Amino acid sequence: ADFVMIPSRFEPSGLIQLHAMRYGTVPIVASTGGLVDTVKEGFTGFQMGAFNVDCDAIDPADVGALATTVKIALATYDTPALKEMIQNCMDQDLSWK
C-alpha cells in the first residue's frame, strides 16, 4: 500500500502507523494521541487535525478534513516528494530506545 489511513478519535499510542512507516507506507492520520508524536506533517505523513470526540455522531467537519487531507496526499502520488517521504518513514529509528 502507498498510504494507510488512521482516522482515530482516540489513539493513546498506536502501532499501526509505526508498522506502516517501517515498511514504506505513508500514514494519513487524525491529530490525536501518539499519532501526533510519530507522524510529522509533510515529512513522514499527513495529519487531518483533531476529530470531534462525540462518538454518537459524525461531524461533517471531520468528513471534510479527511477528504481534504486525502486529496493533499493523493496530489503527492508518484512524485519525488512522496518518494522522499517514504524514505523518511523507513529511515526513522522506531525502536524503544
C-alpha positions, -999 to 999 in steps of 0.1 A, spaced: 0 0 0 11 35 -6 -9 51 21 -27 39 53 -55 60 68 -59 61 105 -89 84 113 -90 76 151 -108 99 175 -87 84 203 -53 68 199 -31 67 231 -1 53 213 -8 32 182 14 8 165 -2 6 131 14 38 119 48 26 131 45 -7 113 33 12 81 62 36 82 87 9 88 77 -8 55 73 24 35 36 31 37 28 68 44 3 73 71 -27 97 69 -38 102 105 -61 121 128 -41 145 150 -46 127 183 -25 110 209 6 91 198 -2 97 161 8 134 166 41 123 182 50 98 155 37 112 122 53 145 112 32 165 87 48 166 53 79 147 65 66 112 75 29 115 67 -2 137 67 -23 149 97 -61 156 93 -64 176 125 -82 165 156 -117 150 152 -148 156 172 -148 132 201 -186 128 203 -188 92 193 -226 93 188 -224 114 156 -203 120 126 -192 156 124 -194 170 88 -162 190 96 -144 157 103 -155 143 69 -143 175 52 -109 174 70 -105 137 60 -114 144 23 -91 174 21 -62 156 36 -66 126 13 -67 150 -17 -34 166 -5 -18 131 0 -30 119 -35 -15 150 -51 19 138 -40 14 103 -56 42 93 -79 62 125 -71 97 129 -58 81 144 -26 63 112 -19 94 91 -26 113 113 -1 85 109 25 86 71 21 124 72 26 119 94 57 95 69 71 118 40 66 149 58 79 134 65 113 147 47 144 114 34 158 130 13 185 121 17 222 155 32 230 
